[in-house]
Amino acid sequence: MSRSIWKGPFFHPNLLKKTQSKESYQKFKVWSRASTILHEFIGHSFEIHNGKNFLPLTVTEDMVGHKFGEFASTRNKPKSKKGKKRK
């Protein structure tokens, strides 16, 4: 279920302050994975926390309206175990 239109998109207010006051070449760390990507974030670089480390992301026009958490997976890919060959 989506968020009500009259409330507007959710985003952490500090993200908007950081992107408006600083240069675009700086990387901003984001812990708020539920924040929506706004038009003001286009061209900025972010590092999104996935629970263990930060994953880099540069925002493009296609990402507007999506959440930051969609671009940083929290799941590890399954690793296959190498079995020993028997003679």
OpenMM code with the backbone's topology and positions (N, CA, C; nanometers):
from openmm import Vec3, app, unit

residues = "MET SER ARG SER ILE TRP LYS GLY PRO PHE PHE HIS PRO ASN LEU LEU LYS LYS THR GLN SER LYS GLU SER TYR GLN LYS PHE LYS VAL TRP SER ARG ALA SER THR ILE LEU HIS GLU PHE ILE GLY HIS SER PHE GLU ILE HIS ASN GLY LYS ASN PHE LEU PRO LEU THR VAL THR GLU ASP MET VAL GLY HIS LYS PHE GLY GLU PHE ALA SER THR ARG ASN LYS PRO LYS SER LYS LYS GLY LYS LYS ARG LYS".split()
positions = [
    Vec3(0.0835, -0.1174, 0.0000),
    Vec3(0.0000, 0.0000, 0.0000),
    Vec3(0.0889, 0.1249, 0.0000),
    Vec3(0.0570, 0.2224, -0.0818),
    Vec3(0.1405, 0.3411, -0.0945),
    Vec3(0.1023, 0.4478, 0.0085),
    Vec3(0.1880, 0.5440, 0.0215),
    Vec3(0.1681, 0.6536, 0.1156),
    Vec3(0.0621, 0.7498, 0.0620),
    Vec3(-0.0118, 0.8112, 0.1518),
    Vec3(-0.1178, 0.9030, 0.1146),
    Vec3(-0.0616, 1.0234, 0.0386),
    Vec3(-0.1328, 1.0703, -0.0638),
    Vec3(-0.0847, 1.1796, -0.1476),
    Vec3(-0.0737, 1.3100, -0.0694),
    Vec3(-0.1672, 1.3372, 0.0191),
    Vec3(-0.1636, 1.4643, 0.0908),
    Vec3(-0.0475, 1.4724, 0.1893),
    Vec3(0.0091, 1.3574, 0.2300),
    Vec3(0.1254, 1.3587, 0.3186),
    Vec3(0.2538, 1.3885, 0.2423),
    Vec3(0.2606, 1.3481, 0.1169),
    Vec3(0.3819, 1.3664, 0.0384),
    Vec3(0.4804, 1.2538, 0.0630),
    Vec3(0.5911, 1.2541, -0.0101),
    Vec3(0.6889, 1.1456, 0.0051),
    Vec3(0.7656, 1.1576, 0.1355),
    Vec3(0.8063, 1.0427, 0.1918),
    Vec3(0.8873, 1.0433, 0.3135),
    Vec3(1.0336, 1.0558, 0.2756),
    Vec3(1.1037, 1.1464, 0.3414),
    Vec3(1.2483, 1.1554, 0.3294),
    Vec3(1.3007, 1.2147, 0.4588),
    Vec3(1.4228, 1.1813, 0.4916),
    Vec3(1.4836, 1.2320, 0.6137),
    Vec3(1.5243, 1.3768, 0.5884),
    Vec3(1.4833, 1.4704, 0.6738),
    Vec3(1.5101, 1.6126, 0.6477),
    Vec3(1.6584, 1.6479, 0.6387),
    Vec3(1.7440, 1.5733, 0.7079),
    Vec3(1.8874, 1.6042, 0.7018),
    Vec3(1.9457, 1.5759, 0.5639),
    Vec3(1.8894, 1.4819, 0.4901),
    Vec3(1.9378, 1.4537, 0.3552),
    Vec3(1.9190, 1.5750, 0.2646),
    Vec3(1.8049, 1.6378, 0.2750),
    Vec3(1.7760, 1.7541, 0.1920),
    Vec3(1.8669, 1.8707, 0.2290),
    Vec3(1.8929, 1.8899, 0.3577),
    Vec3(1.9825, 1.9968, 0.4022),
    Vec3(2.1239, 1.9753, 0.3505),
    Vec3(2.1723, 1.8505, 0.3581),
    Vec3(2.3082, 1.8207, 0.3144),
    Vec3(2.3260, 1.8433, 0.1647),
    Vec3(2.2297, 1.7994, 0.0857),
    Vec3(2.2439, 1.8101, -0.0592),
    Vec3(2.2307, 1.9541, -0.1070),
    Vec3(2.1562, 2.0375, -0.0378),
    Vec3(2.1400, 2.1761, -0.0788),
    Vec3(2.2588, 2.2621, -0.0381),
    Vec3(2.3264, 2.2253, 0.0709),
    Vec3(2.4323, 2.3113, 0.1225),
    Vec3(2.5715, 2.2743, 0.0736),
    Vec3(2.5910, 2.1526, 0.0215),
    Vec3(2.7256, 2.1088, -0.0152),
    Vec3(2.7354, 2.0774, -0.1631),
    Vec3(2.8583, 2.0559, -0.2077),
    Vec3(2.8860, 2.0297, -0.3484),
    Vec3(2.8407, 1.8896, -0.3897),
    Vec3(2.8240, 1.8683, -0.5200),
    Vec3(2.7740, 1.7401, -0.5691),
    Vec3(2.8816, 1.6323, -0.5716),
    Vec3(3.0105, 1.6695, -0.5628),
    Vec3(3.1160, 1.5690, -0.5679),
    Vec3(3.1326, 1.4957, -0.4356),
    Vec3(3.0694, 1.5439, -0.3301),
    Vec3(3.0797, 1.4792, -0.2003),
    Vec3(2.9860, 1.3603, -0.1918),
    Vec3(3.0283, 1.2562, -0.1184),
    Vec3(2.9416, 1.1408, -0.0960),
    Vec3(2.8748, 1.1574, 0.0398),
    Vec3(2.7444, 1.1337, 0.0435),
    Vec3(2.6674, 1.1455, 0.1661),
    Vec3(2.6303, 1.0070, 0.2153),
    Vec3(2.6505, 0.9805, 0.3437),
    Vec3(2.6131, 0.8512, 0.4001),
    Vec3(2.4657, 0.8540, 0.4379),
    Vec3(2.3954, 0.7460, 0.4016),
    Vec3(2.2513, 0.7366, 0.4247),
    Vec3(2.2225, 0.6115, 0.5058),
    Vec3(2.1608, 0.6301, 0.6224),
    Vec3(2.1149, 0.5168, 0.7028),
    Vec3(1.9651, 0.4955, 0.6840),
    Vec3(1.8954, 0.5976, 0.6351),
    Vec3(1.7514, 0.5920, 0.6171),
    Vec3(1.7178, 0.5289, 0.4825),
    Vec3(1.7015, 0.3971, 0.4818),
    Vec3(1.6724, 0.3250, 0.3585),
    Vec3(1.5279, 0.3476, 0.3127),
    Vec3(1.4418, 0.3945, 0.4020),
    Vec3(1.3011, 0.4165, 0.3688),
    Vec3(1.2765, 0.5530, 0.3055),
    Vec3(1.3791, 0.6362, 0.2960),
    Vec3(1.3631, 0.7689, 0.2374),
    Vec3(1.3441, 0.7594, 0.0863),
    Vec3(1.2548, 0.8434, 0.0348),
    Vec3(1.2278, 0.8481, -0.1081),
    Vec3(1.3319, 0.9357, -0.1764),
    Vec3(1.3716, 0.8984, -0.2970),
    Vec3(1.4673, 0.9774, -0.3742),
    Vec3(1.3911, 1.0909, -0.4418),
    Vec3(1.4344, 1.2142, -0.4171),
    Vec3(1.3685, 1.3336, -0.4704),
    Vec3(1.4448, 1.3878, -0.5909),
    Vec3(1.3830, 1.4840, -0.6628),
    Vec3(1.4476, 1.5461, -0.7783),
    Vec3(1.5742, 1.6213, -0.7381),
    Vec3(1.5794, 1.6714, -0.6165),
    Vec3(1.6955, 1.7468, -0.5688),
    Vec3(1.8191, 1.6592, -0.5528),
    Vec3(1.8012, 1.5267, -0.5480),
    Vec3(1.9123, 1.4354, -0.5266),
    Vec3(1.9804, 1.3920, -0.6569),
    Vec3(1.9272, 1.4309, -0.7723),
    Vec3(1.9829, 1.3871, -0.9005),
    Vec3(2.1254, 1.4395, -0.9155),
    Vec3(2.2166, 1.3488, -0.9500),
    Vec3(2.3562, 1.3847, -0.9709),
    Vec3(2.4424, 1.3738, -0.8475),
    Vec3(2.3821, 1.3572, -0.7306),
    Vec3(2.4587, 1.3445, -0.6068),
    Vec3(2.4967, 1.1989, -0.5834),
    Vec3(2.6060, 1.1789, -0.5120),
    Vec3(2.6520, 1.0445, -0.4772),
    Vec3(2.6179, 1.0157, -0.3320),
    Vec3(2.5661, 0.8973, -0.3078),
    Vec3(2.5281, 0.8557, -0.1742),
    Vec3(2.5945, 0.7224, -0.1426),
    Vec3(2.6116, 0.6962, -0.0147),
    Vec3(2.6557, 0.5653, 0.0327),
    Vec3(2.5446, 0.5126, 0.1220),
    Vec3(2.4802, 0.4042, 0.0807),
    Vec3(2.3631, 0.3514, 0.1498),
    Vec3(2.4051, 0.2365, 0.2400),
    Vec3(2.3610, 0.2406, 0.3647),
    Vec3(2.3960, 0.1375, 0.4620),
    Vec3(2.3070, 0.0168, 0.4422),
    Vec3(2.3675, -0.1009, 0.4284),
    Vec3(2.2873, -0.2224, 0.4083),
    Vec3(2.2840, -0.3093, 0.5338),
    Vec3(2.3261, -0.2562, 0.6456),
    Vec3(2.3264, -0.3309, 0.7703),
    Vec3(2.4655, -0.3710, 0.8126),
    Vec3(2.5571, -0.3771, 0.7183),
    Vec3(2.6948, -0.4159, 0.7491),
    Vec3(2.7945, -0.3124, 0.6988),
    Vec3(2.7785, -0.2697, 0.5735),
    Vec3(2.8693, -0.1712, 0.5181),
    Vec3(2.7914, -0.0763, 0.4265),
    Vec3(2.8610, 0.0197, 0.3680),
    Vec3(2.7979, 0.1197, 0.2835),
    Vec3(2.8226, 0.0869, 0.1368),
    Vec3(2.7167, 0.0930, 0.0561),
    Vec3(2.7260, 0.0658, -0.0866),
    Vec3(2.7088, 0.1974, -0.1635),
    Vec3(2.7967, 0.2251, -0.2618),
    Vec3(2.7893, 0.3520, -0.3350),
    Vec3(2.6721, 0.3553, -0.4329),
    Vec3(2.6157, 0.4762, -0.4503),
    Vec3(2.5047, 0.4965, -0.5430),
    Vec3(2.5089, 0.6398, -0.5937),
    Vec3(2.5006, 0.6572, -0.7252),
    Vec3(2.4855, 0.7891, -0.7853),
    Vec3(2.3443, 0.7968, -0.8407),
    Vec3(2.2700, 0.8972, -0.8009),
    Vec3(2.1275, 0.9075, -0.8349),
    Vec3(2.1118, 0.9604, -0.9769),
    Vec3(2.0261, 0.8933, -1.0543),
    Vec3(1.9907, 0.9364, -1.1896),
    Vec3(1.8412, 0.9685, -1.1932),
    Vec3(1.7940, 1.0185, -1.3069),
    Vec3(1.6541, 1.0576, -1.3196),
    Vec3(1.5586, 0.9395, -1.3067),
    Vec3(1.6025, 0.8214, -1.3477),
    Vec3(1.5157, 0.7037, -1.3425),
    Vec3(1.4873, 0.6581, -1.2000),
    Vec3(1.5703, 0.6982, -1.1055),
    Vec3(1.5564, 0.6539, -0.9666),
    Vec3(1.4603, 0.7389, -0.8851),
    Vec3(1.4175, 0.8529, -0.9376),
    Vec3(1.3304, 0.9440, -0.8626),
    Vec3(1.1978, 0.8751, -0.8323),
    Vec3(1.1551, 0.8825, -0.7069),
    Vec3(1.0309, 0.8191, -0.6637),
    Vec3(1.0516, 0.6846, -0.5981),
    Vec3(1.1687, 0.6252, -0.6154),
    Vec3(1.2004, 0.4985, -0.5516),
    Vec3(1.2621, 0.5242, -0.4145),
    Vec3(1.2817, 0.4181, -0.3387),
    Vec3(1.3424, 0.4274, -0.2058),
    Vec3(1.4915, 0.3956, -0.2152),
    Vec3(1.5699, 0.4516, -0.1233),
    Vec3(1.7134, 0.4238, -0.1209),
    Vec3(1.7403, 0.2752, -0.0969),
    Vec3(1.6584, 0.2106, -0.0152),
    Vec3(1.6784, 0.0707, 0.0188),
    Vec3(1.6660, -0.0252, -0.0981),
    Vec3(1.5998, 0.0173, -0.2050),
    Vec3(1.5833, -0.0689, -0.3219),
    Vec3(1.7149, -0.0911, -0.3958),
    Vec3(1.8109, -0.0027, -0.3760),
    Vec3(1.9361, -0.0076, -0.4507),
    Vec3(2.0517, -0.0629, -0.3694),
    Vec3(2.0254, -0.1061, -0.2466),
    Vec3(2.1299, -0.1660, -0.1626),
    Vec3(2.0742, -0.2942, -0.1031),
    Vec3(2.1102, -0.4056, -0.1601),
    Vec3(2.0592, -0.5342, -0.1146),
    Vec3(2.1179, -0.5716, 0.0210),
    Vec3(2.0349, -0.6288, 0.1064),
    Vec3(2.0807, -0.6712, 0.2393),
    Vec3(2.1082, -0.8208, 0.2435),
    Vec3(2.0801, -0.8890, 0.1359),
    Vec3(2.0983, -1.0348, 0.1311),
    Vec3(2.2297, -1.0687, 0.0620),
    Vec3(2.2939, -1.1735, 0.1111),
    Vec3(2.4153, -1.2226, 0.0481),
    Vec3(2.3795, -1.3277, -0.0562),
    Vec3(2.4579, -1.3327, -0.1618),
    Vec3(2.4369, -1.4363, -0.2618),
    Vec3(2.4827, -1.5686, -0.2030),
    Vec3(2.4095, -1.6767, -0.2278),
    Vec3(2.4528, -1.8061, -0.1737),
    Vec3(2.5826, -1.8515, -0.2386),
    Vec3(2.6732, -1.8991, -0.1566),
    Vec3(2.8016, -1.9464, -0.2059),
    Vec3(2.8000, -2.0980, -0.2109),
    Vec3(2.8426, -2.1509, -0.3239),
    Vec3(2.8438, -2.2960, -0.3374),
    Vec3(2.9667, -2.3529, -0.2670),
    Vec3(2.9473, -2.4664, -0.2052),
    Vec3(3.0574, -2.5312, -0.1352),
    Vec3(3.1309, -2.6217, -0.2323),
    Vec3(3.2609, -2.6168, -0.2263),
    Vec3(3.3404, -2.7044, -0.3113),
    Vec3(3.3600, -2.8364, -0.2385),
    Vec3(3.3179, -2.9425, -0.3024),
    Vec3(3.3304, -3.0753, -0.2416),
    Vec3(3.4635, -3.1386, -0.2764),
    Vec3(3.5067, -3.2260, -0.1921),
    Vec3(3.6313, -3.2987, -0.2193),
    Vec3(3.6022, -3.4144, -0.3136),
    Vec3(3.6921, -3.4334, -0.4080),
    Vec3(3.6759, -3.5447, -0.5002),
    Vec3(3.7270, -3.6737, -0.4361),
    Vec3(3.6477, -3.7775, -0.4514),
    Vec3(3.6883, -3.9078, -0.3967),
    Vec3(3.7556, -3.9895, -0.5049),
    Vec3(3.8502, -4.0696, -0.4633),
    Vec3(3.9207, -4.1549, -0.5593),
    Vec3(3.8573, -4.2906, -0.5669),
] * unit.nanometer
topology = app.Topology()
chain = topology.addChain("A")
for resn in residues:
    res = topology.addResidue(resn, chain)
    for name in ("N", "CA", "C"):
        topology.addAtom(name, app.Element.getBySymbol(name[0]), res)
